[in-house]
Amino acid sequence: MESAAWAPAQSPPEPAPEVLAAFEAAKGFMPLDEGLALYAAAADAARLGLPLLEIGTYCGRSTLLLADAARRAEGDVTVLTLDHHRGSEEQQPGWEYHDPGLVDPEVGLMDTLPFFRRTLHAAGLEEHVVALVGRSPRAASVWGGPLGLVFVDGGHTDEHATADYEGWVPHLAEGGLLVIHDVFPDPADGGQAPYRIRCRALASGAFTEERAVRSLRVLRRTGPGI
Ligand SMILES: C[S@@+](CC[C@H](N)C(=O)[O-])C[C@H]1O[C@@H](n2cnc3c(N)ncnc32)[C@H](O)[C@@H]1O
């Protein structure tokens, strides 16, 4: 059964107004209501004092929200944001989400890294973020520490989403949050890979879904396993 829209008992935390303005101005695909839900999840997870990981930086639109939540958390919380910065399948030339302005003319490939860096710098949030540049499975293969939040918004094929899930979710601490973007229960609305990892997480018995806002899902780790 699909979860109903979550009704907060009290007003959830919101980003600083200048961060919200930077979010709305940045290139990216996340609508405001999902961004606010991501921010609230990051503020909640940051209380664990562990790094918050984003898979899929793109131009830094969603990273801004994670970074602001980390900045305002008690303790020294770091955001890790991971991307090879060459774009997902659907962002390549000829595809629906291609932006020709993101192609590096010298190498003829997409390069979102400079755009991400400018976004973060302009918002004054560089101090709180470590950018990991590379492919998700390779980065996961050398990562060893616990994480307070895993936000999955990288490649949307089954191969990529499954690798993100299997590579990073084992590091999510108990009480931490798994946030998945582009979850579409109805195939008519979009690709099914993020939906499938969300279902896998719930079927594992290690997660409880706490919030659904449009295509964003927030799941809390309640036990071991994936
Ligand atoms: C949908 S965009 C992320 C959007 C961003 N979270 C936002 O809301 O602004 C997906 C990103 O994932 C990256 N990506 C796709 N597959 C990846 C992989 N296997 N490893 C690292 N990054 C990947 C792409 O380069 C792209 O920038």
The ligand as an SDF file (V2000), in Angstrom:
LIG
                    3D

 27 29  0  0  0  0  0  0  0  0999 V2000
   19.1500   13.8580  -11.5060 C   0  0  0  0  0  0  0  0  0  0  0  0
   20.7940   14.4390  -11.4640 S   0  0  0  0  0  0  0  0  0  0  0  0
   20.9720   14.9690   -9.7800 C   0  0  0  0  0  0  0  0  0  0  0  0
   20.1600   16.1960   -9.4640 C   0  0  0  0  0  0  0  0  0  0  0  0
   20.4840   16.8630   -8.1490 C   0  0  0  0  0  0  0  0  0  0  0  0
   20.3900   15.9520   -7.0250 N   0  0  0  0  0  0  0  0  0  0  0  0
   19.5440   18.0370   -7.9330 C   0  0  0  0  0  0  0  0  0  0  0  0
   18.4540   17.8260   -7.3630 O   0  0  0  0  0  0  0  0  0  0  0  0
   19.8680   19.1320   -8.3460 O   0  0  0  0  0  0  0  0  0  0  0  0
   21.6990   12.9290  -11.5000 C   0  0  0  0  0  0  0  0  0  0  0  0
   23.1960   13.0740  -11.4300 C   0  0  0  0  0  0  0  0  0  0  0  0
   23.7400   11.7870  -11.1320 O   0  0  0  0  0  0  0  0  0  0  0  0
   24.9750   11.6580  -11.7930 C   0  0  0  0  0  0  0  0  0  0  0  0
   25.2500   10.2300  -11.9420 N   0  0  0  0  0  0  0  0  0  0  0  0
   24.5490    9.3320  -12.6700 C   0  0  0  0  0  0  0  0  0  0  0  0
   25.0700    8.1040  -12.5200 N   0  0  0  0  0  0  0  0  0  0  0  0
   26.1180    8.2170  -11.6810 C   0  0  0  0  0  0  0  0  0  0  0  0
   27.0800    7.2970  -11.1690 C   0  0  0  0  0  0  0  0  0  0  0  0
   27.0240    5.9880  -11.4500 N   0  0  0  0  0  0  0  0  0  0  0  0
   28.0230    7.7570  -10.3360 N   0  0  0  0  0  0  0  0  0  0  0  0
   28.1010    9.0770  -10.0370 C   0  0  0  0  0  0  0  0  0  0  0  0
   27.2210    9.9860  -10.5000 N   0  0  0  0  0  0  0  0  0  0  0  0
   26.2410    9.5720  -11.3160 C   0  0  0  0  0  0  0  0  0  0  0  0
   24.8070   12.4060  -13.0910 C   0  0  0  0  0  0  0  0  0  0  0  0
   26.0660   12.8450  -13.5970 O   0  0  0  0  0  0  0  0  0  0  0  0
   23.8720   13.5640  -12.6980 C   0  0  0  0  0  0  0  0  0  0  0  0
   24.5750   14.7480  -12.4690 O   0  0  0  0  0  0  0  0  0  0  0  0
  1  2  1  0
  2  3  1  0
  2 10  1  0
  3  4  1  0
  4  5  1  0
  5  6  1  0
  5  7  1  0
  7  8  2  0
  7  9  1  0
 10 11  1  0
 11 12  1  0
 11 26  1  0
 12 13  1  0
 13 14  1  0
 13 24  1  0
 14 15  1  0
 14 23  1  0
 15 16  2  0
 16 17  1  0
 17 18  1  0
 17 23  2  0
 18 19  1  0
 18 20  2  0
 20 21  1  0
 21 22  2  0
 22 23  1  0
 24 25  1  0
 24 26  1  0
 26 27  1  0
M  CHG  2   2   1   9  -1
M  END
$$$$
